[in-house]
Amino acid sequence: MTIEQLEAQVLALPKDTLALLVARLIEHLGQVEKIDQQITNEWIQEAELRDEDMSNGKIAGISSQEVFSKLRIYLE
């Protein structure tokens, strides 16, 4: 499996599952010892609001390819 295939599968997860996965990855990387559940819930709520705004045409999204391309450049 390539990183691109993994990325596509991860981005297809439901938002609450994706948020939990991100929290676990951050914890695993040692950047934080414990992700506060309240913060996780707030991020899930924010993601749902942004999704709703995108669905209603209030905001425009950008492709995951563009996001990860910019992230790779930033991390180099």
C-alpha positions as CSV (number, residue, x, y, z in Angstrom):
1,M,0.0,0.0,0.0
2,T,1.4,3.4,-0.9
3,I,1.1,6.5,1.3
4,E,-1.3,7.9,-1.2
5,Q,-3.6,4.9,-1.0
6,L,-3.4,5.0,2.8
7,E,-4.2,8.8,2.7
8,A,-7.2,8.2,0.5
9,Q,-8.5,5.5,2.9
10,V,-8.0,7.7,5.9
11,L,-9.7,10.7,4.4
12,A,-12.7,8.5,3.6
13,L,-13.3,7.8,7.3
14,P,-16.2,9.4,9.1
15,K,-15.2,12.7,10.6
16,D,-15.5,11.5,14.2
17,T,-13.3,8.5,13.5
18,L,-10.8,10.6,11.6
19,A,-10.6,13.0,14.6
20,L,-9.9,10.1,17.0
21,L,-7.3,8.7,14.6
22,V,-5.5,12.1,14.5
23,A,-5.6,12.3,18.3
24,R,-4.1,8.9,18.6
25,L,-1.4,9.6,16.1
26,I,-0.4,12.8,17.8
27,E,-0.3,11.0,21.1
28,H,1.8,8.2,19.6
29,L,4.2,10.7,18.2
30,G,4.8,11.9,21.8
31,Q,3.7,15.5,21.0
32,V,1.1,15.3,23.8
33,E,0.7,12.7,26.6
34,K,-3.1,12.8,26.6
35,I,-5.6,14.4,24.2
36,D,-8.4,16.0,26.3
37,Q,-11.7,14.5,25.2
38,Q,-13.4,17.9,25.4
39,I,-10.9,19.3,22.8
40,T,-11.4,16.3,20.6
41,N,-15.2,16.8,20.8
42,E,-14.9,20.5,20.0
43,W,-12.8,19.6,16.9
44,I,-15.3,17.1,15.8
45,Q,-18.1,19.7,16.1
46,E,-16.0,22.2,14.2
47,A,-15.3,19.7,11.4
48,E,-19.1,18.9,11.2
49,L,-19.9,22.7,11.0
50,R,-17.3,23.2,8.2
51,D,-18.7,20.2,6.3
52,E,-22.2,21.6,6.6
53,D,-20.9,25.0,5.4
54,M,-19.3,23.4,2.4
55,S,-22.4,21.4,1.6
56,N,-24.5,24.6,1.7
57,G,-22.0,26.4,-0.5
58,K,-21.0,28.9,2.3
59,I,-17.4,28.0,1.9
60,A,-15.3,26.3,-0.7
61,G,-13.0,23.5,0.0
62,I,-9.6,22.5,-1.4
63,S,-8.6,19.1,-2.5
64,S,-6.7,16.8,-0.2
65,Q,-4.0,16.6,-2.8
66,E,-3.5,20.3,-2.6
67,V,-3.5,20.2,1.2
68,F,-0.9,17.4,1.4
69,S,1.2,19.0,-1.4
70,K,1.4,22.2,0.6
71,L,2.1,20.2,3.8
72,R,4.9,18.3,2.2
73,I,6.5,21.5,0.9
74,Y,6.2,23.1,4.4
75,L,7.8,20.1,6.1
76,E,10.8,19.9,3.7
